[in-house]
Amino acid sequence: MLNLYHIVMQDGMLYKNYVIMKMRVIITTSVITFKQPSLRVYTAKMSSDTGQWCLIESDPLIFFYKGVFTELIRAFNVQGTQVEEVWSLDEALEELKPVYGLIFLFKWQGGNDSSRLHPEADLSVDENVYFAKQVINNACATQAILSILLNCPTIDLGAELENFKDFTRLFDPYNKGLAITNSELIRGVHNSFARSDPFFMDQTDQSSSEKEDIFHFISYVPVQGALYELDGLSNGPVNLGPCTEDDWLEKVRPVIQERMSRYTSAEIRFNLLALIKNREDVYRTRIGEIDEQMIHASNTNNSGELMQLSEEREHLLQKIEREKIKFKGYERENSLRKHNFIQFIYNIIRILAERGELQARIEYARKEMSKRIKDRAEKKKGESGSKN
């Protein structure tokens, strides 16, 4: 089944939607003759203005962050952590403990996002907090991750990131941001997770109503008895009040809920991620404890406790296997995301044309795209109505 993509011919452009890769590309035309007349093959312009930092996708409806962020952190040689999506601000967070920090993704609405602070916010400088200004576009995802990693002394950062932290510790926020921008390690790891995309969006052809939404990442992390919001676009770390390692998750809930309340009910594009201790390590630690308890239960002939512990141990082993499968899936997902499928798709289009099947698929894709455009327009109309 040739179902990896849809093709739509509309206004002289070819839109390709990858189902697996979830990428959209706009391509300009040149004509090549195939067996099926009127077929056009499209060539692309190369982007030359992306700078040294590539764009990592940020739309929460089409992108799965936990795999990319987990692999990105591992590429820094940071040990014993992973990233998980959070679907609830209560039970789900409790199950993920220990949680080192949270990353919140939201739709950027302009300068008011960072200036509208929590009522109890304190912007006074705290030298214990590692805070870096974001000084380059496209870096906010990686910077949000670093904001947690560089503020958690219990995380094994690895030699290179630890040396970077020590070297820049006394820098002011702006120079810390410059140091992050110019770090070959950080920039190289970030860029290695870019999707393979030889095309660029010609913004001059888009009306203001068609411009893509911008999304932004910020971090929440406890540092030496206080809860902080770290946003590279703010002037400094935002002290949200005192907390402990046990209650900081409870105290961050109303802050995140308040941010979400600034949007209309139709806006659902939020994402909350938790940077947590590696689950396999957590499970293996618990298995070690169970083994000791089983020895004691065996010595005291406590068969009931022994059976209960044995069942828990088996359950943990199953969880470990699921974690291994999940991590292999992350590797495959990132490999697919970074692979250039253009030649593959070009040849599929050519084969469809040779078989005389292309036009029917184009017509089908046109109908699908028309439906999406209509649905999008209705959604925007609903958002506009709710604002009024």
N, C-alpha and C positions, 0 to 999 in steps of 0.2 A: 504494500500500500504506500503510495506516494503522499503521505500525510504529514510530512515534517514542516510544511509551510503552506501559506495561502498566497496567491498572487492576485494583485488588483491593479488594473489599468484605470487610472483616473487623472484627468487634467494633464495628460502628457507625462505622467510619472508612474514608475513602477514601485509599489509598496510591497515589501516582503515581511511577513510576520512569521518568525520562527516559533514553532510551538515549543520545542525543547529549549532553544536559546532565548526566546522571548525578546528578540531584537527587532527594531524597525529601522529600515534604511530607505532613504530617498535617493534615487539614481537618475542621472541624466542620460539622454538618448543618443544612440548612433545606430544606423540601420545595417543589418546583415540579412542576407537572403537565406531562408530555409525552404524546405519542401512546402511548408504551409505559407501561402502568400500573406503579406501584411504583418508578419511577425517582426517584432522589434526586439533586439537584444540591447541591453543597457550597460553602459560603462560608467565608472564612478570617478568622482574627483577625490583626490587624496587630501586629507585634512593637514594643514600646516601650522595651525594656530593653537594646538592643544598644550604647548609648553612642555615642561619636563615632568609634570604630574598628570597622569591620565585620569579620566573620569571613571569612577566606579559607580555603577547604576545605583539609584536611590529611590525608585518608586516602590513603596512597600507592597503594592498589589501585584507586581510582576517579578519580584526578586526575592530570593531566599538567602537571608544574610547569615544565618547561623553557620552554614557550611563554609562560606567565604571567609567570615571573620575568624572562625576557628582555625582554618588553614593559614590565614594571614598571620595570626599570632604564633602559630607553630613555625612559620617561616622566619620569624624574628628569633627563633631558638628559645622562646619562652616555654618553660616546662610546667606541666601539671594543671593546665587550664583548658576551658572550652567555652563556647558561647551557645546559649539556648534562647529560643524565643519564649516570651512570657505572654500567656493568654489571659491571665487574671492577676489582679494586684493583691490577692490574698493567698489562697491555698497553693496556687502554682509557685509562688515565690518561696513559700515555706518549704516546699518539697525540694527546691534547688539549693538549699543551704549546704555549705557556706557560699554566699554570694559576695563577690569582691566589689562589684559595681554594676550600675545599670546604664544602658545606652538607649536614649529615646530619640526616635525619628519622627519628624513632623513636617508638615507643609510650611514652607517659609512664606510669611506674609509681608515681609518688609522690615524696616528698622525697628518697628514696635516690638518684634518678638523678643529681642534681647534686652530692650529697655524696660519692659513691663515686668518688674521683679516681684517676687513673693513678698507679702507685707512685712515679714520678719527678716528679709534679706539684709545681709551686711557685706559691703564691698571693701571693707578694710583689708589691707594687705596682710597675708599670713605666710611667713617664710617657710612654714612646714608644708604648704601646699605647692605641688609642682603644677604651675599654670602657664600655658603657652598661648600666645595670640595666634590665630590663624592668619597667615600672611600671604597665602596663595590659594587660588581656586582649586577645587577638586580634592582638597586634603582633609575635609571635615570628618569623613568616615574613619580614616586612619588616626586622625588626631583625637577623636572621641575614644578610640581604643587605648591610645597611649595615655590619655588623661587618667584612665583607671590603672593601667599597668604601672605607671611611674609614681602612683600614689599609694600602692599597696606593698608594704615592706615584706609581707609573707609570700609574695609571688617570686618564684625563681626566674629572673629576667634573662638569664644567660649572660655571658661575659660582655658581648658587644653592647647590648642595650643597657646593662649595668654601668659600663664605662661611659656611655653617652649621658646617662642620668647624672653620674658624679661630675663629669666635665661641665655640664650646663646648669648644675644645681643653683649657682649664685647669679645666673643671668637674669635680667629682667624679662617680663613676659614676651615683649616683642622680639628680643634676641633669642629667647628660647624657641619662638616660632620660626625665626630664620634658621636656627640650628637644625630644627626638624626638617625644614624645607631642603636644606643643603646636605643632610645626612645621606650618604650613598646607600647605607643599609636600609634606612626607612623608605627612602624614595624608590629604591630598587625593588623592595618587597611589595610596596604599594603598586607600582607599575606592572609587576608580574601578574597581578590579579585583574588586569584590564581585559575586557572582552576583546576578541579579535574583530576589529571594525575598521576596514579601510575606507569607510565612507564618512561624510560629515553632513549634518543638517544645514542646508542653506537658509539661514534665518531671514534673509532678505525676501524670501518667497512666502513667508508666513505672515499672516495678519496677527495683530495683537491678541485676538481671541484664540489663535491656534498655538500660541507659545506654550511650551511645556511647563508644567508646574515645577517649582524648585523645592527640594527637600533638604532638611538640615539635621545634623546629628549633635546631640549634647550628652553629657555624662553626669551621673550622680554617684558620689562615692563618699564613704565616711573616712575622715582623716583626723586622727588624734582627738576623738571625742566630739567632732562636729560634722554635720552633713553639708556637703558642698555640691553646688551645681557648677559644672565646668563647661563653658561655652566659649570656643575660640573667638567668637565674634563679640563677646562682652569685653568690658574694660578690665575685668579681673575675676577671680573666683568668687562665687556668691555663697556666703555663709548662711545656711538656712536654719541654723540653730543647733543646740547641743544634741548629741545622740550617743548611743552605745553600739557595740557590735551586734547586740541582741535586738535592739529596737529601731535601728535606722531604716529598715525596710518599711516598718509601720509609719515612720515619719515622712518618708518620701512619697507615700501614696497620695495624700492630698495635694502635694505639689504637682505631680503629674496629672492628676485629675483636673486641677485648676487650669493647666496648660491646654488640656483637651477641651475644656469648657469654652475656650475662646472661639471655637469653630462651630459652624452650623451642624445640626444633627445629620445632615447628608454627608458630611465629611467623615470618612472612615479610614482614611489612609494614614494610620499611625502604626508604629512598630516599636515594641519594647523588647530589648534584649538584655540578658543577664550574663555577665562574665563570671563564671563559676569555677569551682575546683573540678578537675577532671573526674567524670563520673566513674570511670573504671578504677581510678585510684581510691575513690571513696568506697566503692563496693569491695575492693580487695582488702582495704583496712578493716572493714566490717567483717569480712570472712575470717581474717586473722583473729579478731575478737571472738567470733563464734567458735572457732577451733579450740580456743582455750576454754570456753564455757562448756563445750562438748566433752572435753577431757574431765572437767570437774563433774559434769552430770553423769558421765560413765563411771567415775570413781564412787559416786554416791548412789549408783543404781537408780537414778531418776529417769526412767524410760520416757515419761511424758515430756519432760523438758528436752531430752535428747532428740525425740522425734520432731518437736517444734523447731529446734535449732537446725536440724538436718533439712527440714523443708525450707527454712529461710535461706540456708546456705545454697541450696539448689536453685532457689529463685534468684539469688544474687548472681550465680554463675550464668543463668539465662540472660540476665540484664547485661552482663559483661559481653556476652556474645552479640547481643543486639547493638551494643555500643561499637563493637568492632565492625559490624556490618554497616552501621551508620557512617563511620569514618571512611570506610571504603567508598561508600556512596558519595561523600563529600569530595573525595579525590576525583572520582569519575565525573561528577557534576562540574567541578572547576575545570577539568580537562576539556570537557565539551564546551563550556562557556568561553574558553580562551581559544578554541580551535577555529580556524577560518574555513567556513563552509561554502564560500562563494563559488569555488570551482565545482564543488559537488552540486550545488543548486543550479549553476549554469548548465551542467550536463543533463540534469533532470529536465530542465526547460527544453533543451535541445531534443531530447528523446521524446518528450511529450509532443513537440512540434512535428517531429518525423512521423509519429503515429497518428497525427491528426487529432489529438486529444486535448491540446492546449486551450483552444478557444472555449470549449465547454467548461474547463476548470476556471478560466478567467471570468466567465459569466457567473459561475457559482460564487467566486470570490468577490465579485462586484456586489452581488446581492448581500453577502455577509458584511462587507464593509459598509454598505448603505445602512444596514440594520445597526451596526455599531455607531455610525455617525448619528443616526436618529436617537439611539439610546443615550448617547453622550449629550446631545442637545437637550433631551428631556431632563437629564440629571442636572445640567446647568440651570435649566429653567426652574427646577425644583429648589436648587440652592438659592437662586435669586429671590424666589417667592418667600422662602423661610427667613431670609435676611430682612425683607420688608415687613 
